[in-house]
Amino acid sequence: MAKKQAPLKYKLIVFDLDETLWTVSDGLCNLIEPPFRMATPDRLVGQRGLWVELQPGVRDMLKVFNERGAFVSLASRNDAEPTKKLLEFMGILDDLFEPQLCWKPKEESIEKIIKLLKKKEGVSVKPDEVLFIDDWPENISAVRRWGATALLYGQDVLSFEGLIKILD
């Protein structure tokens, strides 16, 4: 019989998108236009050949975090509607709680997610119960000042398989 995993230390895990959770062929993911097709299980290609590709291990990581009782979300500077269409087509939108896809500072987006968790799920989350992962040092610094744990993708987090091990 498999041992049941303990809940994670963090109630809320928030990711940036571009160059963190996925890689984009050219600029922002907003430039990728339908119709979409999946070139591989993790690479979505738009009509002009631009693509977005999930980093290795993202799908498994989302499954593990959700199974272990964490809420997983996004705080990403992108336009909401085109980005949600990409997430939906890739089949991961439903794994994310109220992603914040807007041009606001990351800590403001995280605060909004926390308010929505309280309102919709009755779950209270304090800043020290939040883990944030981004590829921009400035965003990491701002979120740390706000009170959350923030890790720099590419330095503190080298892979999503590794992130799961760090949090065990």
FENSULWO-V367491 format. One record per residue. N is the residue number from 0. RES is the residue in one letter. SS is DSSP state (H for helix, E for strand, - for the rest). OMEGA is omega in whole degrees, -180 to 180 (* if undefined). Layout:
BEGIN
n = (N	N)
res = (RES	RES)
ss = (SS	SS)
omega = (OMEGA	OMEGA)
END
This chain:
BEGIN
n = (0	1	2	3	4	5	6	7	8	9	10	11	12	13	14	15	16	17	18	19	20	21	22	23	24	25	26	27	28	29	30	31	32	33	34	35	36	37	38	39	40	41	42	43	44	45	46	47	48	49	50	51	52	53	54	55	56	57	58	59	60	61	62	63	64	65	66	67	68	69	70	71	72	73	74	75	76	77	78	79	80	81	82	83	84	85	86	87	88	89	90	91	92	93	94	95	96	97	98	99	100	101	102	103	104	105	106	107	108	109	110	111	112	113	114	115	116	117	118	119	120	121	122	123	124	125	126	127	128	129	130	131	132	133	134	135	136	137	138	139	140	141	142	143	144	145	146	147	148	149	150	151	152	153	154	155	156	157	158	159	160	161	162	163	164	165	166	167)
res = (M	A	K	K	Q	A	P	L	K	Y	K	L	I	V	F	D	L	D	E	T	L	W	T	V	S	D	G	L	C	N	L	I	E	P	P	F	R	M	A	T	P	D	R	L	V	G	Q	R	G	L	W	V	E	L	Q	P	G	V	R	D	M	L	K	V	F	N	E	R	G	A	F	V	S	L	A	S	R	N	D	A	E	P	T	K	K	L	L	E	F	M	G	I	L	D	D	L	F	E	P	Q	L	C	W	K	P	K	E	E	S	I	E	K	I	I	K	L	L	K	K	K	E	G	V	S	V	K	P	D	E	V	L	F	I	D	D	W	P	E	N	I	S	A	V	R	R	W	G	A	T	A	L	L	Y	G	Q	D	V	L	S	F	E	G	L	I	K	I	L	D)
ss = (-	-	-	-	-	-	-	-	-	-	-	E	E	E	E	-	-	E	-	-	-	E	E	E	-	-	-	-	H	H	H	-	-	-	-	-	E	E	E	E	-	-	E	E	E	-	-	-	-	-	E	E	E	E	-	-	-	H	H	H	H	H	H	H	H	H	H	-	-	-	E	E	E	E	E	E	-	-	-	H	H	H	H	H	H	H	H	H	H	-	-	-	H	H	H	-	-	-	-	E	E	-	-	-	-	H	H	H	H	H	H	H	H	H	H	H	H	H	H	H	H	-	-	-	-	-	H	H	H	E	E	E	E	E	-	-	H	H	H	H	H	H	H	H	H	H	-	-	E	E	E	E	E	-	-	-	E	-	-	H	H	H	H	H	H	H	H	-)
omega = (-180	178	178	-180	176	175	178	176	-176	176	-175	177	-174	-180	162	178	-171	179	172	-180	176	177	-178	-177	-173	176	-177	179	180	-179	-178	-172	175	4	-180	170	177	179	174	179	-178	-180	177	180	178	-173	-179	177	175	-174	171	-177	177	174	178	176	-176	-178	179	180	179	179	-179	-177	178	179	-178	170	177	169	-179	-179	179	167	-172	178	179	173	-169	-171	180	-179	177	178	177	180	180	-179	179	177	-180	-179	-179	177	-173	179	172	-179	179	-178	-174	-175	180	174	-175	-179	176	178	179	177	179	177	-180	178	179	176	179	-176	-172	-175	-177	-177	175	179	175	-180	-179	175	-179	171	-179	179	-177	178	-179	180	-180	178	178	-179	-178	-179	175	177	180	174	-179	168	-180	-178	-179	178	-177	177	178	179	-179	178	179	171	178	179	178	180	178	-174	177	*)
END
